[in-house]
């Protein structure tokens, strides 16, 4: 294939690699911020003797659903385990939070 054929094929696919790249970088920074805020809030709650159930439920829901998205996009069965564990842990932490409030 020459350069023109490759460019034509890329145009027909309708994918914008620049947009995909910016979306990916946004998710990467968002995930990093989520993890940092989770650690800050968890440590703050532990220091003050508060429950972490609510933020653990949010954190594991994010992890489980992110793994689900990766499974659906790739089809790799490897992602089913973190999907299941994340969603189950999220539901259990959510239930624990409701029972303790």
C-alpha positions as CSV (number, residue, x, y, z in Angstrom):
1,X,0.0,0.0,0.0
2,X,1.2,3.5,-0.8
3,X,0.7,6.6,1.3
4,X,-2.5,7.7,-0.6
5,X,-4.2,4.3,-0.2
6,X,-3.5,4.3,3.6
7,X,-4.9,7.8,4.0
8,X,-8.0,6.9,1.9
9,X,-8.6,3.8,4.0
10,X,-8.2,5.8,7.2
11,X,-10.7,8.4,6.0
12,X,-13.3,5.7,5.2
13,X,-13.0,4.3,8.7
14,X,-14.3,7.6,10.1
15,X,-12.0,7.4,13.1
16,X,-10.4,10.5,14.5
17,X,-7.1,9.4,16.1
18,X,-6.5,12.9,17.5
19,X,-9.8,12.8,19.4
20,X,-9.2,9.2,20.6
21,X,-5.8,10.3,21.9
22,X,-7.2,13.3,23.8
23,X,-10.0,11.2,25.2
24,X,-7.4,8.6,26.4
25,X,-5.3,11.3,28.0
26,X,-8.3,12.8,29.7
27,X,-9.3,9.4,31.1
28,X,-5.7,8.9,32.3
29,X,-5.6,12.2,34.2
30,X,-9.1,11.6,35.5
31,X,-8.2,8.2,36.8
32,X,-5.1,9.5,38.5
33,X,-7.1,12.3,40.2
34,X,-9.7,9.8,41.3
35,X,-7.0,7.6,42.9
36,X,-5.3,10.5,44.7
37,X,-8.6,11.9,46.0
38,X,-9.6,8.4,47.1
39,X,-6.4,8.1,49.1
40,X,-6.8,11.6,50.6
41,X,-10.4,11.0,51.7
42,X,-9.7,7.4,53.0
43,X,-6.8,8.6,55.1
44,X,-8.8,11.6,56.4
45,X,-11.7,9.3,57.3
46,X,-9.4,6.8,59.0
47,X,-7.7,9.6,61.0
48,X,-11.1,10.8,62.2
49,X,-12.5,7.3,62.9
50,X,-15.1,7.6,60.1
51,X,-16.3,4.8,57.8
52,X,-14.8,4.5,54.3
53,X,-17.7,2.4,52.9
54,X,-19.2,5.1,50.7
55,X,-15.9,6.0,48.9
56,X,-14.9,2.4,48.7
57,X,-18.3,1.7,46.9
58,X,-17.6,4.5,44.4
59,X,-14.0,3.4,43.9
60,X,-14.8,-0.3,43.2
61,X,-17.8,0.7,41.0
62,X,-15.4,2.7,38.9
63,X,-12.8,-0.1,38.7
64,X,-15.4,-2.8,37.9
65,X,-17.1,-0.8,35.2
66,X,-13.8,0.3,33.7
67,X,-12.8,-3.4,33.5
68,X,-16.2,-4.1,31.9
69,X,-15.6,-1.5,29.3
70,X,-12.2,-3.1,28.6
71,X,-13.7,-6.5,28.3
72,X,-16.4,-5.3,25.9
73,X,-13.9,-3.5,23.8
74,X,-11.3,-6.3,23.7
75,X,-13.3,-9.4,24.3
76,X,-10.5,-10.7,26.5
77,X,-11.9,-12.9,29.3
78,X,-9.1,-11.7,31.6
79,X,-11.2,-8.6,32.3
80,X,-14.2,-10.6,33.6
81,X,-12.5,-11.2,37.0
82,X,-11.8,-7.6,37.9
83,X,-15.3,-6.7,36.5
84,X,-17.0,-9.2,38.8
85,X,-14.9,-8.4,41.8
86,X,-15.2,-4.7,41.4
87,X,-19.0,-4.7,41.0
88,X,-19.5,-7.2,43.8
89,X,-17.3,-5.2,46.1
90,X,-19.0,-2.0,45.2
91,X,-22.4,-3.5,46.0
92,X,-21.2,-5.0,49.3
93,X,-19.6,-1.7,50.4
94,X,-22.7,0.2,49.4
95,X,-24.9,-2.2,51.5
96,X,-22.5,-1.9,54.4
97,X,-22.7,1.9,54.2
98,X,-26.5,1.8,54.2
99,X,-26.6,-0.6,57.2
100,X,-24.3,1.6,59.2
101,X,-26.0,5.0,58.6
